[in-house]
Amino acid sequence: MATHHGKEGTIYVEGSAVAEVTSWEYNESANVVDDSQLIDTGKTFKATQKDGSGTIECHWDPADAEQLSLRSGAEVEVSLYPTGIEVADTRLYGDIIVDTIKVTGGRDGLSEATFTYKGVLTEEVIPQP
């Protein structure tokens, strides 16, 4: 079984890498409805709409155009590369809407930004060019 180190991942917004990324997360779920009939001996279900959301955490860099494009309400295209950007690596991509942005700082740490978003992403293996 192959394993991957988290530091192999990168994030792109509108085709350009986001600077200073420290972590990211993507969550996906589906609405599930009961489609059982009276004659069924057990419940059966069908999946309907999918929902996606996540976070991108960075060292805050106000000079990074990609971080600046991640403002609340912004609609952008993202590509999440969990294992790198080489041929045969996997990426998650699609359009998202930025929900919130939180910028924090403290006496003993770096300024940080957390962006939360909504949007279902598509998974694909990076093809040969």
N, C-alpha and C positions, 0 to 999 in steps of 0.2 A: 504494500500500500504506500503510495507516494504521500509525503507530507511537504508542506511549504512553510517557510518562515514569513511572518507577517511583514517584515521589512521589504519583501519583494514587490509589494503592491504599490500601485500608483493610481492617481485620479486625474482625468482630463475633463475640462469644461470647454465646450465649443472647440474641441480639437487641440487645446493647449494644456500642458501640465499645470496643476495647482501646486504652488510652492508651499513648503514647510508642513506638509500633511503629517500628522502624528498617529492618526487612526481613523477608521471609517467603519460604518456598519450599514448593512442593507437587510431589511426584513420584508418578507412577502407572505401574504395569507390569501385565502379564498373564502368567500361567503359560501356556506354549505346549507342546503335546504333539504328538508325531509320529503322524499318522493314515494313514500310507502303507500301501498294499496291496502284495502281492507283484507284481502286474502293472504297478505304477507305474514309470515310467522316471525319475522324480525324487521326492524326498520332498515330502509335503504335511503341513500342520500345522493344528491347531485351537487357538484360544485357550480357556482354561478360566477359572479364577478371577482376578479383578483384585486388586491390592494397592496401597494408597496410603500415603504417609507424607510428613512434611515438618517444617519448623521455623518458629517465630515468634521473632523477636528484638526486644527492646524495651530502652529505658532503664528500669531497674528502678524501679517505682513501687509501694511497698507499700501505698499508699492506694487503688490502682485495683482495684476489685472483680473486674473481668474478668481481670486478671493473677493475682489471688489464687485465682480459680477454676481456673486452669491448673496444678493439682498433679498429681504423678505418680499414675497410676491413675484420675484423674478422667475421666468420660465427659461430654462437652459437645457442643453443636451449634455449629458454626462457619460463618461465611460469609466467604469471601475475595473481595474486590472488586479485581481487578487494575487496572481503569481508572476507578474511581469508582462512585458509587451512583445514577447517573441512569438514567432509563428508556432502554432499549436498550443499556446497558452489560452486561457479562458478569459473572456471579458463579459461584463454586464453593462448594457448601454440602453439609453433611452432618454426621453424628455422628463424632466422633473419640474416641480414648482417648489421654490424655497419657502419654507414655513416661517422659520425664525432664525435669527442670528444672535448669538450671545458672545460678547467680547469680555474677557476677564483679565485681571492682572493682580499681582500681589507683591509684597515686599521681597519675598524669597523665591520668586519664580518669573517665568517669561509671560508676556501677554499672550493669551490664547483666544481662539475663536472657535465656536461650535455652530455649525450650520445644520438645521434639520430640514428635511424635505419629504415630499410625497410624490410618488410616481412608480409605476410598474416597469421594471427593467427586463430586457431580453438577454438571455445567455447565449453566447456563441463561442466557438473555438476560432481563434484568429487564423484566417486562411493564408495560404501562400500568396505573395503579391503578384 
